[in-house]
């Protein structure tokens, strides 16, 4: 009876506090680079026309006119207009003007739906704001997930985790593979273990926890949270001794952490 009450307490506590579960961000530094406009070679064509004017005036003028026409065509192309809005958005981000950045990125993807990095950068802004629905919408529209073993599957999985859709979270987290020496592999596994637990797949959760239990503490994210969920997993599987060992670690770090006082015998 006492054990059942404990488990009910765990379930109720998690429902109330799921928003406090830590989800680590991934590296999106590639989105911080300014995009290049197509047709940059036309500038050299224009310069060549100016130089040619000194030797052949009419030939040079003709080349300049052709260069200007081609330049105007490139300037008005959807891809270049999209790139321009993307670069404006980066300037806005550097100034801390996030609303303007979102507006520019929205225009960028509206004009050219093939500008994948614009979608990803827009998604990352929404993610930082905690707007996981918009993050998902933009990532799914971007087509970046079509690439084999796309790293963005982690971000999608994290969004599903934050919207309590653990089934899809598990699906996307499992679809991305990392090299053994990649830090993101550990970050993914920590979130995956929490997702299995939250989806009440406790044996799978323990399997993933066992995969990462011996990694350095710095790779486990919030260590107190790691120990807490590992302890709850043991408790759900009836391994009380192991559960108490992990939960006491939590209590030692913070005696007021979540419902830790009700979970262990002082």
Secondary structure, 3 states (H helix, E strand, C coil): CHHHHHHHHHHHHHHHHHHHCCCCCCCCHHHHCCCCCCCCHHHHHHHHHHHHHCCCHHHHHHHHHHHHHHHHHHHCCHHHHHHHHHHHHHHHHHCCCHHHHHHHHHHHHHHCCCCHHHHHHHHHHHHHCCCHHHHHHHHHHHCHHHCCCCCHHHHHHHHHHHCCCHHHHHHHHHCCCCCCCCHHHHHHHHHHHHHHHHCCCHHHHHHHHHHHCCCCHHHCCCHHHHHHHHHHHHHHCCCHHHHHHHHHHHHHHCCCCCCHHHHCCC
